[in-house]
Amino acid sequence: MICILNKTIIFFLKKLQHYSIKILKLSGIILLLSFLVMYGYFLVNEKKIIAQVTHQLSEKINGDIKYKNATISFFKTFPKIAVYVQDIAVTDTMFSNHHHPFFQANEVLISLSIFKIIRKQPPVSKLIIRNGSFFLFTDSAGYSNKYLLASKKDPQGGPKKTDKNISLNSILLEATHITFKDDVKGKLYDFNVQSVEL
């Protein structure tokens, strides 16, 4: 009797193992196919997605944005997908006079929500800034580039209203240099941030 029971349990366990392996294989195939479909979608729509993201960022920033290259990255923020921007700089209207960019970085990763992209909603969820710098200043004449931190305004002078708003969950700064300089008050704060999430 005990022998028959043991054989039944062993048979059941073998069957369970067999079906578990099949389910795992099937799940792996489904995940792989899903990733390939998603990968293909982003490759086909890469320029459109990058244009959408950069346009949304430019709506929020009062400065002039320039960058060397922007591509879709599948692995730098895995499992999330991101727009990978290289050599980016944001400057104010008086940059040609003082030559201090408000912001510059070797790398910026703009993490995206896949579901929001599919729904055609603002997809930006997180910013990762690597090897960057911020320079906020007020010169002796009283001019300041701090206005770049304020929301854009419409031509009539009121707050600029956009149909789509960016909702950032967080901003991660890695190896970033920050400078606050005020010539009027004679103050200078200059420091490095190795890693901080805001």
N, C-alpha and C positions, 0 to 999 in steps of 0.2 A: 504493500500500500504506500509506504513512504517512498519507495523507489519510483512508483508511478507518479506520485505527487512531485518529486524532484524533477522528473523528466518533463512533466507538464510546465513547471516553472521555468526550466531551461528553455523549452520550446517557445514559451511566451516571451521571455527576455530576448531571445534571438530574433523573433518576429518584431518586437518593439525596436530593437537596435536597427533592424533592416529598414523599417519604415521611417525611423528617425533620420537615418542617413539619406534616404530618398527625399524627405522633407527639407533637410539642410541643403542638399544639392539643388532642389527646385528653387528654394529661397535664394541661393547664391546666383542661380541663372537669372531669376527675376530682377535681383538687384543689379547685376551686370548689365542686363538689357535696359533697365531704367537709366542707369548711368550713361550708357552709350547713346540712348535717345536724347537725354538731357545735354550731353556733350555735343551731339550733332546740332541740337537746337541753338545752343550758345555760339557755336562756330558759325552757323549760317547767319545769326542775328547779332554777331559781335559788334559791328560798327554801329548798329542801331542802338544797342544797349549802352555802349560807351557814350554815345551822343546824348542819350537820355539822362544818364547819370551826371555827366559833366554840365549839361544844361541846368539840371536841378541844383547843382552846387553853385553854379554861377549866379542863379537867382537869389541865393542866400548871401553871397559875398560881394561886398562893395568894391573890391579891387579887380585888377587885371590878372587873369589866370593864364599861365603859360606852362606847358610841359613838353618833354621830349618825346615820350611814347606812352601809350596806354593799350593794354591788352586784357583779355579775360584770363584769370588764373583759376585753375581747378584744384591746385595742391597747396598753395601758400597759406590758405586759411581753411584747409580741409577739416570737416566735411562741407563747409560753406564755400560758395563761389564768390569771387571778388573781382573788381576791376583793379588791375595792378598798374599804377602810374609811376613813371620814372622821371626824375629831375624836374620836379614841379616848383613853381615860384608864384607868389601872389604879391603884387606891387601896388602902391598907391599912385595917385595922380602926379605927385611931385618926385617920383622915383628918379627921373632924369637929373634932378638937382642934388639929391642927397645920397643916391645909390645904395640905399639900405632896403632890401626886400622885407616886407612885413612878415612873410613866411616863405621858407624854402625847405625842400627835403629831397633826399636821394630816392626814397621809396614811400609811396602812400598806397595802402590797400583799402579799398572801399568795399566792405562786405555787403553782400546783396541777399535779399530774401527772394528765393525762387518763386514762391507762391504769389508774391506781390508783382513780380515781373509778368507772370502768366495772367494775373488779373489787371495788368496795365496800371498798377498803382506805384507811387514812389518807392523804389526797392531798397534804398540805402538804409542800412541798419547799424553799421559800425565803421569807424575810421581807425586805421592803424598807421601811425606816422613813425618812420624809422630814419635815423640820421638826419634829423631836421633842426630847424631853428625858427624862433619867433623874435621879432625885433619891434618893440613898441616904444615910440619916442615922442617927446615934445621938444622942439628946438627953442633957441633963445628968443625967436620972434613970436613964439606961441603956437606955431603950426604943429599939429599932431596927426599921426596916422591911426589913432585909436578909433576914428570913425569907421574903419574897416570892420570893427567888431559889431557895429550896429546893423540892424536889418535894413535892407534896401528900401528906398522910398520911390513912389511913383513920380512922374514928371510934375504933378500938381503940388508935390511937397508932403503929401500924406504917406502913411505906411503903404508899402507895396503889397498888394493882395495877389496871391498866386493860387491857382486852382489846386495845386499839389504841394503839400508841405513835407519836408524831410523830417523824419522822426528818428534821431540817432539814439540808440540804446546806450552807447558808450564811445569814448575816444581813448585809444591807447597810445601813449607817447613812449617811444623807445629811443634812447641815446639822442635826446633832444636838448638843444641849448636855448635858453630863454633870457631875453634882455629887456629890462624896463629902464628907460633913460628919460629924465626930465631936466632939461637945461635951465628952465625957469626956476625950479625949486632946488636945483643942484643935487638931484638924487640919481643914483644908479644901482640897480639890482641886476646881477649877472650870475646865472647859475646853470648847472647841467642837471637834467633829469634822466636817470638810467632807465627806469621803467615805472610808469604810473598810469592807472586807468581812471578816467574821469567820468 
